[in-house]
Amino acid sequence: MKQKQFEDIVFLIKQSQFNAIKLVNAELISLYWNVGKYIGERIEKSEWGQSVVKELADYLSLKNSDLKGFSDKNLWRMKQFYETYKNYPELLSLLKEISWTNNLIILSRTKSMKEKEFYLLLSGREKYSSRELERQISSSIFERTMIGNMTLPPSVKALNSDITNYFKDSYVFEFLGLPVSYSEDELKKGLIHQLKNFMLEFGKDFLFVGEEYKIQVGSGDFFVDLVFFHRGLRCLVAMELKSDKFKPEHLGQLNFYLEALDRDIKKPDENPSIGILLCSDKDNDVVEYALNRTLSPAMVSEYKTQLPDKKLLQQKLRELFGSED
């Protein structure tokens, strides 16, 4: 009996915490809306050029070092956010119901206003984390729902009872001037998930095989961050993401994985597997390809022609790790 009563108190505490963060989040979205409106109006009146936004970001960083989340990139996002929805004031309450990160996902990954409204409603009602929202968009649930003229499947309607993670958003913590803490494992998984989506969007030739893909060597189990199959090159592509400075042993580990994939997973009519290593630290972003030494020069050239350009991957690394902010 007492345990049930204690749990009632725990629920009250957590519900109050959630409500408090929800109010802060709504205020944050209002702030970003107003900043975006201010910037947009100054630019529309030709009072500000594009360089002024960068000057503003530098000013905020220099004069108000405690203010976070106001890089020039994010300031432009605020302007885009306001201009996208300014003619749809009825959606403002929905925008405030979800985190800024989820708003950015919907802003960048949807096309029509109808689709945006669909995901705003879905994300707010189901209390989606950013990872789950990404997954639902990638599964094209909007298109399937519209084409099938059907209601949402029961699996989507299952409410996320863990409300403590709903607003686990770095922008909220930065807005409050609080330290942002993540489990290293959670952060790594989130980055890998974003990288997977990027590769699948990059080109139709990339087919997803597995995340944290297990390979066995002797009595040991090893896990490759991402494995794809490239239809054009007819080979497996292994990707490893390292959140530290490039080290030669990283390439050695990736080559070890490629040998295991070629020995145990690759089919006889497929070409040797290739690897892509991505390393990011505060000073540098490194992208390296690992290619089988037996490949002919012509095949090496073909591989490099059909793989993503290193500069494009480096840009994606900077976005993933926030080094532009």
GITA-V45444 format. One record per pair of residues at least 24 apart in sequence whose C-alpha atoms are under 8 Angstrom apart, sorted by the first residue. I is the first residue (numbers start at 1). J is the second residue. D is the distance in Angstrom with one decimal. If there is no record, write none. Layout:
I | J | D
I | J | D
//
This chain:
14 | 164 | 7.3
18 | 163 | 6.9
18 | 164 | 6.5
21 | 167 | 7.1
22 | 97 | 7.4
22 | 167 | 7.4
24 | 172 | 7.2
25 | 96 | 6.9
25 | 97 | 7.8
25 | 98 | 7.7
25 | 99 | 6.5
25 | 100 | 7.9
25 | 167 | 7.6
25 | 172 | 6.2
26 | 96 | 4.6
26 | 97 | 6.7
27 | 96 | 7.9
28 | 172 | 7.1
28 | 175 | 7.2
29 | 95 | 7.3
29 | 96 | 5.8
29 | 99 | 7.9
29 | 100 | 6.7
30 | 96 | 7.4
32 | 78 | 5.5
33 | 78 | 6.3
33 | 79 | 7.6
33 | 81 | 7.0
33 | 82 | 5.4
34 | 82 | 7.8
35 | 75 | 7.7
35 | 78 | 6.7
35 | 79 | 7.3
36 | 75 | 6.9
36 | 76 | 7.5
36 | 77 | 7.7
36 | 78 | 4.4
36 | 79 | 3.7
36 | 80 | 7.1
36 | 81 | 7.0
36 | 82 | 5.5
36 | 83 | 7.8
37 | 78 | 8.0
37 | 79 | 6.3
37 | 82 | 5.9
37 | 83 | 7.5
39 | 79 | 6.4
40 | 79 | 5.7
40 | 83 | 7.6
66 | 177 | 6.7
67 | 174 | 7.3
67 | 175 | 7.2
67 | 177 | 7.3
68 | 171 | 7.8
68 | 174 | 5.4
68 | 175 | 6.6
68 | 177 | 7.7
69 | 171 | 6.3
69 | 174 | 6.7
69 | 175 | 7.5
69 | 325 | 7.5
70 | 325 | 7.9
71 | 324 | 7.9
71 | 325 | 5.2
72 | 325 | 7.7
73 | 324 | 7.8
73 | 325 | 7.2
74 | 325 | 7.9
77 | 104 | 7.9
81 | 107 | 7.2
91 | 117 | 7.4
94 | 120 | 6.2
94 | 121 | 6.8
94 | 124 | 7.1
95 | 120 | 6.9
97 | 124 | 5.7
98 | 123 | 6.9
98 | 124 | 5.7
98 | 127 | 7.9
98 | 167 | 7.6
99 | 166 | 7.9
99 | 167 | 5.9
99 | 169 | 6.7
100 | 169 | 7.6
100 | 171 | 7.0
101 | 130 | 6.8
101 | 169 | 6.9
101 | 171 | 7.8
102 | 129 | 7.8
102 | 130 | 5.6
102 | 133 | 7.3
105 | 130 | 7.8
105 | 134 | 7.3
109 | 137 | 7.7
115 | 142 | 6.7
118 | 142 | 7.1
126 | 156 | 8.0
126 | 157 | 6.9
126 | 158 | 7.4
126 | 159 | 5.2
126 | 160 | 6.3
127 | 159 | 7.1
127 | 160 | 6.1
127 | 163 | 7.1
127 | 166 | 5.8
128 | 160 | 7.1
128 | 166 | 6.4
129 | 165 | 6.9
129 | 166 | 5.5
129 | 167 | 7.7
131 | 190 | 7.0
131 | 193 | 7.8
138 | 197 | 7.8
191 | 320 | 6.4
192 | 225 | 6.9
192 | 226 | 7.4
192 | 241 | 7.2
194 | 320 | 7.7
196 | 226 | 7.2
202 | 308 | 7.8
205 | 229 | 7.9
205 | 230 | 5.3
205 | 231 | 5.0
205 | 232 | 6.1
206 | 230 | 4.8
206 | 231 | 6.6
207 | 231 | 7.5
215 | 257 | 7.8
215 | 260 | 7.0
215 | 261 | 7.4
216 | 260 | 7.7
217 | 260 | 7.0
224 | 257 | 7.2
232 | 306 | 7.7
233 | 271 | 7.3
233 | 302 | 7.9
233 | 303 | 6.8
233 | 306 | 7.6
234 | 270 | 5.5
234 | 271 | 5.9
235 | 266 | 7.7
235 | 270 | 5.6
235 | 271 | 5.0
235 | 272 | 6.1
235 | 273 | 5.3
235 | 274 | 7.3
236 | 261 | 7.9
236 | 266 | 7.2
236 | 271 | 8.0
236 | 272 | 7.4
236 | 273 | 4.7
236 | 274 | 6.4
237 | 273 | 5.8
237 | 274 | 5.1
237 | 275 | 5.6
237 | 276 | 7.4
238 | 273 | 7.5
238 | 274 | 6.3
238 | 275 | 4.6
238 | 276 | 6.2
239 | 275 | 5.7
239 | 276 | 4.8
239 | 277 | 5.9
239 | 278 | 7.7
240 | 275 | 7.8
240 | 276 | 6.5
240 | 277 | 5.1
240 | 278 | 6.2
241 | 277 | 6.3
241 | 278 | 4.9
241 | 279 | 6.1
242 | 277 | 7.8
242 | 278 | 6.1
242 | 279 | 4.6
242 | 280 | 6.5
243 | 279 | 5.8
243 | 280 | 5.1
243 | 281 | 6.1
244 | 279 | 6.0
244 | 280 | 5.4
244 | 281 | 4.8
245 | 279 | 6.1
245 | 280 | 6.1
245 | 281 | 5.3
245 | 284 | 7.4
246 | 279 | 5.5
246 | 280 | 7.5
246 | 286 | 6.6
250 | 277 | 7.7
251 | 277 | 7.1
251 | 290 | 7.0
254 | 290 | 7.3
255 | 290 | 6.6
278 | 313 | 8.0
278 | 314 | 7.9
278 | 317 | 7.5
280 | 317 | 6.7
280 | 318 | 7.7
280 | 321 | 7.5
282 | 323 | 7.0
285 | 314 | 5.9
285 | 317 | 6.8
285 | 318 | 7.2
286 | 314 | 6.7
287 | 313 | 7.0
287 | 314 | 6.5
//
